[in-house]
Amino acid sequence: MTDTLGAIVAALGESAAITVGGVEYYAVTFGPVPIGMIVSIAGGRVLVGELRDAADGTPLAAKACGRIQVGDVVVAVNERCLLAHSTLEAVSEDFSRAARPVRVLFCRQSSADE
């Protein structure tokens, strides 16, 4: 899987999205601001569960970027694969240890397949 992940990351470049086997992969880079993304684990995958706003109602980075949707799968953080993670603690640790800016790779079923 890591070979496939590496190939996807290389093909993405800085801001593109690619579709492989009916799955769209895209990356979002977050700076030193709160991301505001709540995740959960279901079926062995790390899923986006909620995109949050700041206390004043301003969308935080994940929501403000306009790209991420609830239900998208978090595939990697700074090219570190999260697909084998089984606990929220492990995922949280990867996000908190990641150097900023942090590049997060997501995937979702492409709209043509939905």
Secondary structure, 3 states (H helix, E strand, C coil): CHHHHHHHHHHHCCCCEEEECCEEEEEEEECCCCCCEEEEEECCEEEEEEECECCCCCECHHHHCCCCCCCCEEEEECCEECCCCCCHHHHHHHHHHCCCCEEEEEEEECHHHC
